[in-house]
Amino acid sequence: MDDIYMLSDKMIPLRIGNRLKQTRLRQNITQQSLAEETGVSLSSIKKIEKGEIGSFDPWLRVLRILGLLDALQPLVNEPQPSPSEYYEMVHSSAKKTRKRAAGSPHKKAKEEPLW
């Protein structure tokens, strides 16, 4: 497997398109039926398979139908805090808890003026 950072920007979509085409063929899906199932035009399916990924939305639909959407999982997961960040988060919330009341809960009666 090649390091993706060693591939040119033009080579990456070409490889993705080729992989999508191979997956589609292994699953015995025609371009036409993939287009109908995804709601993407046939010409867009052909372009995607040639590495011409112009829009993200049709590409996502194709990934979903072919069962390859998991490849994007690391991009959509929220980053987990490191152990030290988690410790700091837990202890910072404990530091902010109140230790005593702010004031008397009863209102003082107003004093009547003497005159």
Phi, psi and omega in degrees: 000133180282151173285123185299333180286345178272347180276148177287164179297332179279330183286327183299307178296329177297316179291321178297314179300318179294319179295319178296319179296314179300317180296317179299316180292320177297327179274003178058047179248131177280159176300321181297313181292326176296319178298316180294319183290327181270341185078018179255144182295154179300320180296325177292321177299315180298319180294317179300317180292338176272359180090012179263077182268094184273328183228144184285325185300308178298324180298316177298319179298318179294315178302318181297312182293323181278357178076027181250011182295337179301337180298337180266358184308315181298337181279337183258346178289142174287137179294138179276140179291149176290164179304321180290323177294320178296315179301314180296320180296316180295316183282335177289327178288329178289329180291333186269003180285147182287141179260335180205168181287155183282332182187185181288134181285344181261140177280139177284140178290141179289139176278137177283139177294144183284342184263000000 
